[in-house]
Amino acid sequence: MSEHAAGIDHGVGLDRPTRYALIALALAQALALYALARASDANVDLRWLYGGCALAGLLPPLFYLGCNRFYDWRNLVAALLAGPLLFALGWHLGWLYGPAAAGSNPPDDFIFSFAVSMGVAVFVLASYLRAWSAHQRPVFRYPELLLYTHEQLFSIVLVVVFSGIAWALLALWAALFDAIGIRLFSWLFQQPLFVWLGHGLIAGIALAVIRSQPRLIATLSAMTRALLRVLLVPVATAILLFVLALPWVGLEPIWDTGQAASLMMALSLVLLALFATAFLPDASDSGYPRPVRALIWLAVVILPINVALAAWALGLRIDQHGLSVDRLWAAIMLAFIAAYALGYALVILCSPAKASARLQRINVVLGLVVAGTLILVNTPLADLRALSAHDQAQRLLQSRIAPERFDYAYLRRELGPYGMAELKRLRDSDFAAEHPAAAQRIARVMKSPTAADPEPLLDTRDPEAVAAAFDIVPSDVRVPEQVAKLAVQASPRCLRSPRQCRLVQAVHADMTFWWEITRSGGNNRYGTAFAEIDGRWRNVGSVVSRGCRDKPASADDDHTAPRALGGPFAAFVDDHCIYVIDPSADFLTRRGALR
């Protein structure tokens, strides 16, 4: 369906009242954010502060991108619905940092994840508000929603570019007058109030001008889709060849990459984005020959296989290490990709004659689902931190992880008040009574003034006690006393989380190495290497993995000693990784001096 057939009119831009209203809204937003920035220095309740920031930071963009006419009553409806919701979500974020977080240390990425997820939700909803206003009723057609999305993207990019140029000119202005001894403008342009208002005014003017040129944006959108059509063919070919190669090479090489889930998710997401943007709006008039169109349809049909493999890889990680906020975000992204991929495949297989129209309707519905999900995970009803804290605590209570290997500090350091609540529940449970050492660690984590792990509970001067805190590989060797002392100096954090790190003996033709490395360290492992030189053990540099593969949880207890690889280098391999000794500059300098 072409844009003309869809009823999309590119000839009418913003009227004068709407342009002035957007500029005034940008100035009002700048003043509000300036006031909130000043209030942040006055010990204001963070719930009110973050609620205000969410309202002032996210509500105006909804109208910058989605407003058609200033006097449209739908703008008022959108403000009445979105305003209280955004304030409530910001209030919840402030609760995570405010009184509820007493005793915990929430990380800054709470704000980052909130800003990104809610920014995407507002961006998506702006297209629906625009379509609602354009049709005077809630009628949503995929080609026009796609065009509005492109307009929003181009508007944001052009506003950023214009703002950068404008501030560069102001800096040149100030420098010019500084050169003749007039520093008024240099002082003025650095005042916080001027900076906030300047940003608002410049961005508001740029937005008003850009949105008054709909035909230009439509032309850019058409050019972008034409270029993306070129990229869609190699991406679809890559997907098809990847799936066809699996029966020949098996699944083992996928896990050997160590990044199976992320690689397949990224490839699936790229194909879906290109298909929905460059092909779906007008599949019958895409400019492709019939065999190429067939290849694209086939790649989309087999995409669920790719999604299933990515889900399997992610499931292995969750089964091994439990839920975390990062893994839950990955699961949400995978759920979005699976919804599109499965929906596309079923429609194409079940009703190929009407596939294009039905796929467009799926996209309209799933767009609202994506926005709603991103809003939901920022509410107390589905907060990812709460889910992670509960799951991690249950893994401990259900003996899916040994108490001495559990990362108690993670609950406090990464999960805010939810993690602290679970620590208190563990402290007051029968589990603490049955495991005195774990109860002591919980108490020390909760009392620590920072979210870092507490001091180790063992005597660091006792080599036997230090060695007992590590997982020894191979298990039948004794750790030299000097190696135990070096391990304490190199990585004291390992003593705060008993059995979370390994001391590994690796025998080479020239010398024997020991290295300290984090247990279950993922696919990019790094540690400190020690070697015996002239009868004394020394820190000789680092040990770095050069390729690991995902492994099941049962393999985490493997105690296979690494085997030396032949050749003029110190490299070793075990059943999961290849390790290379990377000598330090200090060690090499000393060796050179000895020779």
C-alpha positions, 0 to 999 in steps of 0.5 A: 500500500503506497503512502498516497493510497493510505491517505497520508498527506505530506502537504500540510505542516504545523500552523502558526499557533502550534509552532509558537506553542511548541516553542513555548512548551520547550521554554517551559520545559527548560525552566522546569528542568532548571528548577528541578536541578536547583531543587536537587541541591536542597535535599528535596524528597527524591520521590517528588524530585524524580516524579517531577523530572519524569513529568517534565522530561518525558511529557513534552516530547510526547507533544513535540513529536505527536502534536498536530494542532495546538487546539486539538482536545486530544492533546488534553486527553493525552496530558491527563492520561500520561501526566499522572502516569509519568509522575507515578513512575518517577515517584517509584524511581525516587522510592528506589533511591529515597527512604526505601533504599536506606541501607542500600546503594542503588546504582546509577543505571536505575536512572539510565534504564528508566530513561531509555525504556520510558523514552522508547515508550513515549517515542512509540506512543507519539506516533499513535497520538499523531495518527489519532489526531490526524484522523479525528478518531483512533484509526491506526494504519501501519504505513502512516505510523511508519512514516510518523516514526521516520519523521520523529527520528529525522526530527530528533537528529536534525534538532540535535544537529541544529542545536550543536551548530547554534551553540558552536556559533555562540561559542564563536561569538563569546570567543570573538568578544573575549579577544577584545577584552569584553567577557560579558558574553562568555560569562552570560553563555555559561550561566545555568539559567541561560544554558537551560533556556538557550537549549529550550529556545534553540530546540523549540525553534528547530523543531517548529521549523523542521515539523513545518516541512513534511514533504522534506521529511517524507522525501528523506523517509523514502530515500531511507527505505530505498537504501534499507531495501538494499541491505535487507537482501544480504541480511535475509541471505545470511539468516537463510544460510545460517539456518541451512548450515546448522544441520551440517555443523551442529549446535556446538559451534554456536555455544563456543562463540560465548555470545550465542544469545546476543548474536542471534538476537541482534541478527533477528532484530536487524532482519525484523527491523529491515523487513518491517521498514523497507519491505512490509509497507508495500511488498508488491511494489518493493522493486525486488525480482520475484526470486528475491521477494521469495527469499525474503519471505522464506528468511522471515518464515524460518526466523523462529528457529533463530529465536528458539536457539537464542532462547535456549542460550539465554535459558542456559545462562538463567538456569546456571546463574538465576535471574538478574536485571540484565538477563530479564531485559534480555528476556524481554527483548527476546520476547518482543522479537519472538512475538514479531517472528512467530506472528510473521511466520504464522501469518505468511504460512496460513494466509500468504495471499493476505499476508502483507495487510495482516502483518501490518495489523500485527505491527500496529498491535505489537507497537502498543504491546511494546510501549505498554510492556516498557511502562509496566516494567517501570512500575512496582507490579513488574519491577525487574529488580524485585523479580531478580531479588526474589529469584536469587533468594529462592535459589539460595533457600532451595539449595540451587547454589551453595551458601558459601558461593552466593553473592550476598552483596549483589542483592544490596549493590544492584537491587536496591530496597528489594535486595535489602528486603530479601537480605532481611528475610534471609537473616530472619529465616530458618536458613540463617539459623542452619547456616551460621557462616552465611548469617554472619556474611548477611549481617556484615553485608547489611552493616557495611557502609558501602554496597561492596562486599564486607571484609573476609571472615578468615585470617589472611595470614593463614595460607591454609585458610586462604587456600580453602577460600578458593576452588582449587584446580586440580583438586588434589594439589596443594597451593604453595604458601607464597601463591596463597599470599600473592592471591590475597594481594592480587584479588582480596575480593575473592576472600569475601566471596568464598569459592567464587574464585579459582586457583588453577595450576598449569604445568608448562614445559618451561615452568609451572604457573598458578593463576587466580580467576573468577569461577563461572566468569562468563566467556571473557575471563581475566585473572592474575598469573604467578610463576616460580622464578629462582625458587620464589613465586612472583606475579608475572602478569595476567592470564586471559581467555582467548575463547570460551563457550557457554556451558551447562550448570553441571560443568561449573564443578569441573576440575580438569587441569588445563593442558599446555598447548605446543608452540613458542608461547605459554598457552593452555586449554581446558574443556571450556576455554583457551588461556594465554599468559600475558606477561607484565612489563615489570616482569619482562624488565626484570627478566631482561635485567637478570639476563 
